[in-house]
Amino acid sequence: MITYLAGYSRKKDSVFESVAHADGGGKRLRTIPLSFRGFPETSERTNAALAVAKRQPKGLGRVLKRWLIAAQYNGARRYFTRHSAHVAVCWNGLTGSRRAFMQGARDAGAKTLYTELAPFPGRVTLDHTGVNSANSLPRDPAFYLTWADRPDRQGEGWRALGANLTARASRRADVGQAGGADLQAAGPFLFVPLQVPNDSQITLFGGWTGSVPAMIRALDAAAEALPDGWHIRIKEHPSAKTPMTEVLAQTGPRIVVDNQTDTFAQVAASRGVITINSSVGLQAFFYDKPVVVLGQAFFALPGLATTADGPDALRQCFAGADTLTFDPALRAAFMNYLDQVYYPRAEPADDGGLIVNPDDIAAKLAAARA
């Protein structure tokens, strides 16, 4: 049986319901249980969850938020102590209160399953360890090449994952997904799709840049190393509530901001993609583009992408922009694994939710309980 924390959207709750149905039943918690009796680990767990919460209040607000997260950790731990055979299921589960919920379950000895939408249409993430860079995918390129050493695991079948890939609809009037500029006449460039500044991808896995503004400044500083005629093309995230206008206005002539041209049109016309750890970096594999990763990303493996782990490494990447490359065989093995093994299949339901394939769910629950 599973216990899941309500997602408060039809799409999220439908994923939980699919998992519960495949497992023979589940319990939905509208809120995280509260308890004011602490454990020896309560302070440490609370501090860790508060440090990565999306909202960071100050003063009395921070005191109250810390108090709430502590009570949620205690409550979740006591709940799963009573129901240790349940699998704790939560959307994302890496930040703030949801992190406290999942950590409480783990400390109580319960198994966990983290959920999120996948970076590919018609797929979801179900992982017993975490999502994004915290997931359970092996980080050894040899694993994927060994797995792919069978005829039914080879070939270009993985490309069907990107068949219905479309750019994210914009929530901002100043960021669009239109035809835009004549990219062929723009000259060679590397494309940078910016991320949501307070997203857990940045707060948890941002790497040496640490933030979107710091990334922009690092790109600007390294851009002078680009070959003659090259530029860096930047697009703000269509869902970001905080515009980067002021920071971008301070960049030099090698930085071009294009907030109107379709994201994947810019990927397709680029000579490569640079990202902290955006899913657009992974999606650029469908366009056979080299990818440079600045932060922590599960696809930042040698041969799949190039890791620039500091300002000097970024400058070297820019200096050799026309020689950036990747291993096509490894990419095929990796992407076929994501297609055939890692991301469960999901179909849209009439009510706006998703119906996740029960066989795929069973495999994920078995891995969680192993």
Secondary structure, DSSP 8 states (H G I E B T S, - for coil): -EEEE--SSHHHHHHHHHHHHHTT-EEEESS-----S--TTHHHHHHHHHHT-S----THHHHHHHHHHHHHHHHHHHHHHHTTTSEEEEES--SHHHHHHHHHHHHTT-EEEEEEE-SSTTBEEEESS-SGGGS-----HHHHHHHT-SGGG-SSGGGGGGTT------SSTT---B--S-GGGG-SEEEEE---TTSHHHHHH-TTT-SHHHHHHHHHHHGGGS-TT-EEEEE--TT-SS--HHHHHT--TTEEE-SSB-HHHHHHHSS-EEESS-HHHHHGGGGT--EEESS--TT--BTTBEE--SHHHHHHHHHTGGG----HHHHHHHHHHIIIIIS-BEEE-TTS-EEE-HHHHHHHHHHHH-
